[in-house]
Amino acid sequence: MQEKSRKPENSKSQPKTQDSNQAELHEAFVDTQNNCPLCATELVIEVDIGDNEFTLKEQAKCPACDLVARVKDHGLH
């Protein structure tokens, strides 16, 4: 007599798959890009044209604690 394999009732007991781990890492990355590192408020992102017409300036600022979390220049191709 062969026993049928049973799936565990509690899916939390299964080890994490690579896909679910990758999804968690992606979600953590998105949170660090979109939220203030001090107070976790959603950042306000402003984009302006740089000194020349081939550069965009990005600034991410927290409206709650006035922290400038990120300033980047992006070159246009």
Gaussian input, Z-matrix of N, CA and C with variables (Angstrom, degrees):
# hf/3-21g

backbone

0 1
 N
 C     1     B1
 C     2     B2     1     A1
 N     3     B3     2     A2     1     D1
 C     4     B4     3     A3     2     D2
 C     5     B5     4     A4     3     D3
 N     6     B6     5     A5     4     D4
 C     7     B7     6     A6     5     D5
 C     8     B8     7     A7     6     D6
 N     9     B9     8     A8     7     D7
 C    10    B10     9     A9     8     D8
 C    11    B11    10    A10     9     D9
 N    12    B12    11    A11    10    D10
 C    13    B13    12    A12    11    D11
 C    14    B14    13    A13    12    D12
 N    15    B15    14    A14    13    D13
 C    16    B16    15    A15    14    D14
 C    17    B17    16    A16    15    D15
 N    18    B18    17    A17    16    D16
 C    19    B19    18    A18    17    D17
 C    20    B20    19    A19    18    D18
 N    21    B21    20    A20    19    D19
 C    22    B22    21    A21    20    D20
 C    23    B23    22    A22    21    D21
 N    24    B24    23    A23    22    D22
 C    25    B25    24    A24    23    D23
 C    26    B26    25    A25    24    D24
 N    27    B27    26    A26    25    D25
 C    28    B28    27    A27    26    D26
 C    29    B29    28    A28    27    D27
 N    30    B30    29    A29    28    D28
 C    31    B31    30    A30    29    D29
 C    32    B32    31    A31    30    D30
 N    33    B33    32    A32    31    D31
 C    34    B34    33    A33    32    D32
 C    35    B35    34    A34    33    D33
 N    36    B36    35    A35    34    D34
 C    37    B37    36    A36    35    D35
 C    38    B38    37    A37    36    D36
 N    39    B39    38    A38    37    D37
 C    40    B40    39    A39    38    D38
 C    41    B41    40    A40    39    D39
 N    42    B42    41    A41    40    D40
 C    43    B43    42    A42    41    D41
 C    44    B44    43    A43    42    D42
 N    45    B45    44    A44    43    D43
 C    46    B46    45    A45    44    D44
 C    47    B47    46    A46    45    D45
 N    48    B48    47    A47    46    D46
 C    49    B49    48    A48    47    D47
 C    50    B50    49    A49    48    D48
 N    51    B51    50    A50    49    D49
 C    52    B52    51    A51    50    D50
 C    53    B53    52    A52    51    D51
 N    54    B54    53    A53    52    D52
 C    55    B55    54    A54    53    D53
 C    56    B56    55    A55    54    D54
 N    57    B57    56    A56    55    D55
 C    58    B58    57    A57    56    D56
 C    59    B59    58    A58    57    D57
 N    60    B60    59    A59    58    D58
 C    61    B61    60    A60    59    D59
 C    62    B62    61    A61    60    D60
 N    63    B63    62    A62    61    D61
 C    64    B64    63    A63    62    D62
 C    65    B65    64    A64    63    D63
 N    66    B66    65    A65    64    D64
 C    67    B67    66    A66    65    D65
 C    68    B68    67    A67    66    D66
 N    69    B69    68    A68    67    D67
 C    70    B70    69    A69    68    D68
 C    71    B71    70    A70    69    D69
 N    72    B72    71    A71    70    D70
 C    73    B73    72    A72    71    D71
 C    74    B74    73    A73    72    D72
 N    75    B75    74    A74    73    D73
 C    76    B76    75    A75    74    D74
 C    77    B77    76    A76    75    D75
 N    78    B78    77    A77    76    D76
 C    79    B79    78    A78    77    D77
 C    80    B80    79    A79    78    D78
 N    81    B81    80    A80    79    D79
 C    82    B82    81    A81    80    D80
 C    83    B83    82    A82    81    D81
 N    84    B84    83    A83    82    D82
 C    85    B85    84    A84    83    D83
 C    86    B86    85    A85    84    D84
 N    87    B87    86    A86    85    D85
 C    88    B88    87    A87    86    D86
 C    89    B89    88    A88    87    D87
 N    90    B90    89    A89    88    D88
 C    91    B91    90    A90    89    D89
 C    92    B92    91    A91    90    D90
 N    93    B93    92    A92    91    D91
 C    94    B94    93    A93    92    D92
 C    95    B95    94    A94    93    D93
 N    96    B96    95    A95    94    D94
 C    97    B97    96    A96    95    D95
 C    98    B98    97    A97    96    D96
 N    99    B99    98    A98    97    D97
 C   100   B100    99    A99    98    D98
 C   101   B101   100   A100    99    D99
 N   102   B102   101   A101   100   D100
 C   103   B103   102   A102   101   D101
 C   104   B104   103   A103   102   D102
 N   105   B105   104   A104   103   D103
 C   106   B106   105   A105   104   D104
 C   107   B107   106   A106   105   D105
 N   108   B108   107   A107   106   D106
 C   109   B109   108   A108   107   D107
 C   110   B110   109   A109   108   D108
 N   111   B111   110   A110   109   D109
 C   112   B112   111   A111   110   D110
 C   113   B113   112   A112   111   D111
 N   114   B114   113   A113   112   D112
 C   115   B115   114   A114   113   D113
 C   116   B116   115   A115   114   D114
 N   117   B117   116   A116   115   D115
 C   118   B118   117   A117   116   D116
 C   119   B119   118   A118   117   D117
 N   120   B120   119   A119   118   D118
 C   121   B121   120   A120   119   D119
 C   122   B122   121   A121   120   D120
 N   123   B123   122   A122   121   D121
 C   124   B124   123   A123   122   D122
 C   125   B125   124   A124   123   D123
 N   126   B126   125   A125   124   D124
 C   127   B127   126   A126   125   D125
 C   128   B128   127   A127   126   D126
 N   129   B129   128   A128   127   D127
 C   130   B130   129   A129   128   D128
 C   131   B131   130   A130   129   D129
 N   132   B132   131   A131   130   D130
 C   133   B133   132   A132   131   D131
 C   134   B134   133   A133   132   D132
 N   135   B135   134   A134   133   D133
 C   136   B136   135   A135   134   D134
 C   137   B137   136   A136   135   D135
 N   138   B138   137   A137   136   D136
 C   139   B139   138   A138   137   D137
 C   140   B140   139   A139   138   D138
 N   141   B141   140   A140   139   D139
 C   142   B142   141   A141   140   D140
 C   143   B143   142   A142   141   D141
 N   144   B144   143   A143   142   D142
 C   145   B145   144   A144   143   D143
 C   146   B146   145   A145   144   D144
 N   147   B147   146   A146   145   D145
 C   148   B148   147   A147   146   D146
 C   149   B149   148   A148   147   D147
 N   150   B150   149   A149   148   D148
 C   151   B151   150   A150   149   D149
 C   152   B152   151   A151   150   D150
 N   153   B153   152   A152   151   D151
 C   154   B154   153   A153   152   D152
 C   155   B155   154   A154   153   D153
 N   156   B156   155   A155   154   D154
 C   157   B157   156   A156   155   D155
 C   158   B158   157   A157   156   D156
 N   159   B159   158   A158   157   D157
 C   160   B160   159   A159   158   D158
 C   161   B161   160   A160   159   D159
 N   162   B162   161   A161   160   D160
 C   163   B163   162   A162   161   D161
 C   164   B164   163   A163   162   D162
 N   165   B165   164   A164   163   D163
 C   166   B166   165   A165   164   D164
 C   167   B167   166   A166   165   D165
 N   168   B168   167   A167   166   D166
 C   169   B169   168   A168   167   D167
 C   170   B170   169   A169   168   D168
 N   171   B171   170   A170   169   D169
 C   172   B172   171   A171   170   D170
 C   173   B173   172   A172   171   D171
 N   174   B174   173   A173   172   D172
 C   175   B175   174   A174   173   D173
 C   176   B176   175   A175   174   D174
 N   177   B177   176   A176   175   D175
 C   178   B178   177   A177   176   D176
 C   179   B179   178   A178   177   D177
 N   180   B180   179   A179   178   D178
 C   181   B181   180   A180   179   D179
 C   182   B182   181   A181   180   D180
 N   183   B183   182   A182   181   D181
 C   184   B184   183   A183   182   D182
 C   185   B185   184   A184   183   D183
 N   186   B186   185   A185   184   D184
 C   187   B187   186   A186   185   D185
 C   188   B188   187   A187   186   D186
 N   189   B189   188   A188   187   D187
 C   190   B190   189   A189   188   D188
 C   191   B191   190   A190   189   D189
 N   192   B192   191   A191   190   D190
 C   193   B193   192   A192   191   D191
 C   194   B194   193   A193   192   D192
 N   195   B195   194   A194   193   D193
 C   196   B196   195   A195   194   D194
 C   197   B197   196   A196   195   D195
 N   198   B198   197   A197   196   D196
 C   199   B199   198   A198   197   D197
 C   200   B200   199   A199   198   D198
 N   201   B201   200   A200   199   D199
 C   202   B202   201   A201   200   D200
 C   203   B203   202   A202   201   D201
 N   204   B204   203   A203   202   D202
 C   205   B205   204   A204   203   D203
 C   206   B206   205   A205   204   D204
 N   207   B207   206   A206   205   D205
 C   208   B208   207   A207   206   D206
 C   209   B209   208   A208   207   D207
 N   210   B210   209   A209   208   D208
 C   211   B211   210   A210   209   D209
 C   212   B212   211   A211   210   D210
 N   213   B213   212   A212   211   D211
 C   214   B214   213   A213   212   D212
 C   215   B215   214   A214   213   D213
 N   216   B216   215   A215   214   D214
 C   217   B217   216   A216   215   D215
 C   218   B218   217   A217   216   D216
 N   219   B219   218   A218   217   D217
 C   220   B220   219   A219   218   D218
 C   221   B221   220   A220   219   D219
 N   222   B222   221   A221   220   D220
 C   223   B223   222   A222   221   D221
 C   224   B224   223   A223   222   D222
 N   225   B225   224   A224   223   D223
 C   226   B226   225   A225   224   D224
 C   227   B227   226   A226   225   D225
 N   228   B228   227   A227   226   D226
 C   229   B229   228   A228   227   D227
 C   230   B230   229   A229   228   D228

   B1=1.4319
   B2=1.5313
   B3=1.3287
   B4=1.4619
   B5=1.5161
   B6=1.3114
   B7=1.4680
   B8=1.5156
   B9=1.2865
   B10=1.4524
   B11=1.5176
   B12=1.3181
   B13=1.4586
   B14=1.5169
   B15=1.2951
   B16=1.4654
   B17=1.5100
   B18=1.2904
   B19=1.4567
   B20=1.5139
   B21=1.3192
   B22=1.4687
   B23=1.5180
   B24=1.3006
   B25=1.4622
   B26=1.5227
   B27=1.3112
   B28=1.4566
   B29=1.5216
   B30=1.3312
   B31=1.4575
   B32=1.5267
   B33=1.3192
   B34=1.4611
   B35=1.5181
   B36=1.3241
   B37=1.4535
   B38=1.5212
   B39=1.3431
   B40=1.4471
   B41=1.5165
   B42=1.3358
   B43=1.4665
   B44=1.5221
   B45=1.3241
   B46=1.4590
   B47=1.5204
   B48=1.2968
   B49=1.4516
   B50=1.5187
   B51=1.3036
   B52=1.4595
   B53=1.5274
   B54=1.3466
   B55=1.4652
   B56=1.5201
   B57=1.3437
   B58=1.4630
   B59=1.5212
   B60=1.3157
   B61=1.4650
   B62=1.5266
   B63=1.3326
   B64=1.4665
   B65=1.5224
   B66=1.3315
   B67=1.4635
   B68=1.5275
   B69=1.3262
   B70=1.4702
   B71=1.5236
   B72=1.3290
   B73=1.4662
   B74=1.5261
   B75=1.3176
   B76=1.4640
   B77=1.5242
   B78=1.3212
   B79=1.4625
   B80=1.5273
   B81=1.3282
   B82=1.4630
   B83=1.5269
   B84=1.3327
   B85=1.4623
   B86=1.5275
   B87=1.3298
   B88=1.4652
   B89=1.5260
   B90=1.3303
   B91=1.4695
   B92=1.5254
   B93=1.3413
   B94=1.4637
   B95=1.5249
   B96=1.3214
   B97=1.4590
   B98=1.5265
   B99=1.3364
   B100=1.4606
   B101=1.5191
   B102=1.3364
   B103=1.4608
   B104=1.5193
   B105=1.3195
   B106=1.4677
   B107=1.5304
   B108=1.3349
   B109=1.4612
   B110=1.5317
   B111=1.3416
   B112=1.4651
   B113=1.5227
   B114=1.3482
   B115=1.4604
   B116=1.5277
   B117=1.3268
   B118=1.4721
   B119=1.5383
   B120=1.3276
   B121=1.4610
   B122=1.5246
   B123=1.3260
   B124=1.4616
   B125=1.5259
   B126=1.3203
   B127=1.4547
   B128=1.5249
   B129=1.3277
   B130=1.4577
   B131=1.5267
   B132=1.3312
   B133=1.4615
   B134=1.5193
   B135=1.3420
   B136=1.4666
   B137=1.5224
   B138=1.3216
   B139=1.4635
   B140=1.5221
   B141=1.3356
   B142=1.4657
   B143=1.5224
   B144=1.3294
   B145=1.4598
   B146=1.5179
   B147=1.3134
   B148=1.4610
   B149=1.5081
   B150=1.3342
   B151=1.4637
   B152=1.5233
   B153=1.3194
   B154=1.4632
   B155=1.5255
   B156=1.2926
   B157=1.4564
   B158=1.5300
   B159=1.3311
   B160=1.4502
   B161=1.5271
   B162=1.3304
   B163=1.4550
   B164=1.5262
   B165=1.3212
   B166=1.4598
   B167=1.5165
   B168=1.3304
   B169=1.4594
   B170=1.5310
   B171=1.3077
   B172=1.4662
   B173=1.5268
   B174=1.3202
   B175=1.4597
   B176=1.5258
   B177=1.3297
   B178=1.4665
   B179=1.5186
   B180=1.3431
   B181=1.4597
   B182=1.5242
   B183=1.3276
   B184=1.4571
   B185=1.5306
   B186=1.3370
   B187=1.4604
   B188=1.5276
   B189=1.3320
   B190=1.4652
   B191=1.5241
   B192=1.3341
   B193=1.4748
   B194=1.5269
   B195=1.3470
   B196=1.4620
   B197=1.5291
   B198=1.3148
   B199=1.4664
   B200=1.5194
   B201=1.3385
   B202=1.4628
   B203=1.5210
   B204=1.3218
   B205=1.4621
   B206=1.5241
   B207=1.3436
   B208=1.4532
   B209=1.5196
   B210=1.3427
   B211=1.4603
   B212=1.5337
   B213=1.3425
   B214=1.4597
   B215=1.5198
   B216=1.3140
   B217=1.4587
   B218=1.5243
   B219=1.3246
   B220=1.4615
   B221=1.5118
   B222=1.3103
   B223=1.4568
   B224=1.5083
   B225=1.3318
   B226=1.4651
   B227=1.5190
   B228=1.3010
   B229=1.4703
   B230=1.4910
   A1=108.80
   A2=115.85
   A3=120.44
   A4=109.70
   A5=114.62
   A6=119.76
   A7=109.07
   A8=116.36
   A9=120.88
   A10=108.51
   A11=115.94
   A12=118.39
   A13=108.62
   A14=115.52
   A15=121.30
   A16=109.50
   A17=115.59
   A18=120.39
   A19=108.29
   A20=117.37
   A21=118.67
   A22=110.48
   A23=116.19
   A24=121.24
   A25=111.42
   A26=116.77
   A27=121.18
   A28=108.74
   A29=117.83
   A30=121.31
   A31=112.38
   A32=118.51
   A33=121.39
   A34=111.48
   A35=117.82
   A36=120.73
   A37=111.58
   A38=118.16
   A39=121.29
   A40=110.00
   A41=117.33
   A42=118.97
   A43=110.30
   A44=115.91
   A45=120.93
   A46=109.44
   A47=115.27
   A48=119.50
   A49=108.71
   A50=115.38
   A51=119.48
   A52=110.42
   A53=117.03
   A54=120.19
   A55=111.63
   A56=117.61
   A57=119.05
   A58=110.84
   A59=117.27
   A60=120.66
   A61=109.94
   A62=116.08
   A63=120.26
   A64=110.80
   A65=116.93
   A66=121.16
   A67=110.71
   A68=117.23
   A69=120.73
   A70=110.74
   A71=117.23
   A72=120.64
   A73=110.80
   A74=116.61
   A75=120.49
   A76=110.63
   A77=116.75
   A78=120.56
   A79=111.14
   A80=117.47
   A81=121.06
   A82=110.56
   A83=117.14
   A84=120.90
   A85=110.93
   A86=116.76
   A87=120.96
   A88=110.28
   A89=117.39
   A90=120.52
   A91=111.36
   A92=117.68
   A93=119.68
   A94=111.40
   A95=117.72
   A96=121.16
   A97=112.73
   A98=117.09
   A99=120.92
   A100=115.18
   A101=118.30
   A102=120.87
   A103=111.47
   A104=115.33
   A105=122.16
   A106=109.98
   A107=117.82
   A108=119.76
   A109=113.28
   A110=117.77
   A111=120.40
   A112=113.17
   A113=116.51
   A114=118.48
   A115=114.18
   A116=118.04
   A117=124.99
   A118=113.59
   A119=118.09
   A120=121.49
   A121=108.60
   A122=116.90
   A123=120.34
   A124=109.92
   A125=116.32
   A126=122.08
   A127=111.24
   A128=115.75
   A129=122.79
   A130=106.21
   A131=115.91
   A132=120.34
   A133=108.66
   A134=114.92
   A135=121.84
   A136=108.21
   A137=115.76
   A138=121.18
   A139=108.07
   A140=115.67
   A141=121.99
   A142=109.13
   A143=115.49
   A144=120.45
   A145=107.84
   A146=115.91
   A147=121.20
   A148=112.80
   A149=115.77
   A150=121.93
   A151=111.75
   A152=116.36
   A153=119.42
   A154=107.92
   A155=116.80
   A156=120.60
   A157=113.28
   A158=118.03
   A159=121.47
   A160=112.66
   A161=117.39
   A162=121.65
   A163=110.48
   A164=115.79
   A165=121.91
   A166=108.19
   A167=116.39
   A168=121.14
   A169=108.47
   A170=115.84
   A171=122.28
   A172=108.56
   A173=116.29
   A174=121.61
   A175=108.13
   A176=116.15
   A177=121.51
   A178=107.49
   A179=115.80
   A180=121.19
   A181=110.04
   A182=116.41
   A183=121.96
   A184=109.37
   A185=117.35
   A186=119.58
   A187=112.96
   A188=117.46
   A189=120.47
   A190=112.58
   A191=116.84
   A192=118.45
   A193=112.81
   A194=117.65
   A195=123.92
   A196=113.47
   A197=116.97
   A198=122.24
   A199=109.52
   A200=116.71
   A201=120.80
   A202=105.84
   A203=115.54
   A204=120.90
   A205=112.55
   A206=117.20
   A207=118.57
   A208=109.22
   A209=115.36
   A210=122.32
   A211=105.68
   A212=116.16
   A213=120.57
   A214=110.22
   A215=115.13
   A216=121.63
   A217=107.66
   A218=116.50
   A219=121.90
   A220=108.53
   A221=116.31
   A222=120.85
   A223=111.27
   A224=116.00
   A225=121.22
   A226=108.23
   A227=115.81
   A228=120.08
   A229=110.66
   D1=127.94
   D2=-179.90
   D3=-94.04
   D4=139.23
   D5=176.33
   D6=-87.71
   D7=138.05
   D8=175.87
   D9=-79.91
   D10=137.79
   D11=176.96
   D12=-72.54
   D13=136.98
   D14=-178.52
   D15=-109.00
   D16=139.20
   D17=174.61
   D18=-79.37
   D19=140.96
   D20=177.34
   D21=-62.29
   D22=141.95
   D23=-179.67
   D24=-69.24
   D25=-34.78
   D26=-178.65
   D27=-103.09
   D28=108.96
   D29=-177.20
   D30=-68.46
   D31=-16.54
   D32=-179.96
   D33=-69.01
   D34=-20.17
   D35=-178.33
   D36=-78.41
   D37=-14.15
   D38=179.20
   D39=-77.61
   D40=146.03
   D41=176.98
   D42=-66.41
   D43=152.49
   D44=-179.19
   D45=-68.60
   D46=139.65
   D47=175.24
   D48=-83.66
   D49=165.64
   D50=179.84
   D51=-64.22
   D52=-37.31
   D53=179.46
   D54=-64.14
   D55=-43.80
   D56=-179.25
   D57=-68.70
   D58=-35.01
   D59=177.28
   D60=-66.22
   D61=-41.33
   D62=178.28
   D63=-63.93
   D64=-38.81
   D65=178.60
   D66=-64.72
   D67=-39.86
   D68=177.98
   D69=-65.62
   D70=-40.70
   D71=178.01
   D72=-64.44
   D73=-40.26
   D74=178.77
   D75=-64.62
   D76=-43.49
   D77=178.96
   D78=-62.79
   D79=-40.22
   D80=178.27
   D81=-64.97
   D82=-39.36
   D83=177.88
   D84=-63.31
   D85=-45.67
   D86=179.79
   D87=-61.62
   D88=-40.15
   D89=177.76
   D90=-61.91
   D91=-41.23
   D92=-179.64
   D93=-68.40
   D94=-29.00
   D95=-180.00
   D96=-80.01
   D97=-29.51
   D98=-172.70
   D99=-105.22
   D100=-8.95
   D101=-175.69
   D102=-124.73
   D103=148.59
   D104=179.47
   D105=-62.47
   D106=133.46
   D107=178.96
   D108=-71.04
   D109=-16.97
   D110=-179.46
   D111=-93.13
   D112=-44.37
   D113=-173.17
   D114=-122.83
   D115=-1.96
   D116=176.72
   D117=69.05
   D118=13.70
   D119=174.64
   D120=-72.61
   D121=147.24
   D122=178.72
   D123=-65.20
   D124=131.10
   D125=-178.41
   D126=-74.90
   D127=149.26
   D128=172.83
   D129=-99.05
   D130=124.57
   D131=-176.87
   D132=-107.22
   D133=124.96
   D134=178.11
   D135=-112.63
   D136=138.02
   D137=178.55
   D138=-126.61
   D139=127.25
   D140=179.35
   D141=-128.01
   D142=158.58
   D143=172.85
   D144=-75.33
   D145=135.82
   D146=-177.69
   D147=-73.68
   D148=-167.47
   D149=-178.47
   D150=-61.82
   D151=-33.69
   D152=173.85
   D153=-113.60
   D154=171.15
   D155=-175.07
   D156=-78.08
   D157=0.33
   D158=-175.86
   D159=-108.83
   D160=16.09
   D161=-179.23
   D162=-135.04
   D163=135.24
   D164=170.87
   D165=-108.99
   D166=136.24
   D167=177.45
   D168=-106.02
   D169=124.73
   D170=179.21
   D171=-109.73
   D172=134.88
   D173=175.98
   D174=-134.75
   D175=126.36
   D176=176.93
   D177=-109.22
   D178=121.18
   D179=-174.03
   D180=-130.47
   D181=143.03
   D182=178.27
   D183=-87.26
   D184=123.35
   D185=179.37
   D186=-73.10
   D187=-20.72
   D188=-177.35
   D189=-82.55
   D190=-47.05
   D191=-175.73
   D192=-113.34
   D193=5.07
   D194=174.43
   D195=63.87
   D196=23.67
   D197=178.47
   D198=-82.96
   D199=132.29
   D200=171.89
   D201=-88.74
   D202=107.89
   D203=-173.11
   D204=-86.28
   D205=-26.94
   D206=-175.66
   D207=-157.23
   D208=137.06
   D209=172.40
   D210=-134.37
   D211=122.90
   D212=-179.92
   D213=-137.40
   D214=145.59
   D215=171.18
   D216=-105.87
   D217=131.50
   D218=-179.78
   D219=-117.02
   D220=122.12
   D221=177.02
   D222=-80.76
   D223=139.51
   D224=176.55
   D225=-91.38
   D226=142.99
   D227=-178.04
   D228=-100.30

